[in-house]
Structures are given as C-alpha cells and as structure tokens.
Amino acid sequence: CLDPSDLPKEPAVSGQLQLLLLMMNSNPALAAQFEGSPWIQAEKEKMEKAKKLQ
C-alpha cells in the first residue's frame, strides 16, 4: 500500500520532473526559482543515489 507521504507535494509526473531538472541544468534562472522546492531536492537526491549505484 502506498504511503501518501512518499508522493510529491506538488502534482508532477516523474518524466516532467526529469525534464525540469534538465532544463534547470542549462537555465540558472529557472534553477534558482525551484532550488528551495522540496520535491526538486528529493528528485536530485534520487538521481545522486542512482549515480552512485551504477
């Protein structure tokens, strides 16, 4: 059973999040807007963990 606290606080599909992160990488102004967002932080951490596992 899914724990609601595991879900992002904002309605974002994982694919859209990935796209947003890619855009943020090439767009510092956009990155600055989203930097404090908890689900962006969580997604970044997931990506870091995934890189380490490879």
Order of alpha helices (4+ residues) and beta strands (2+ residues): alpha-alpha-alpha
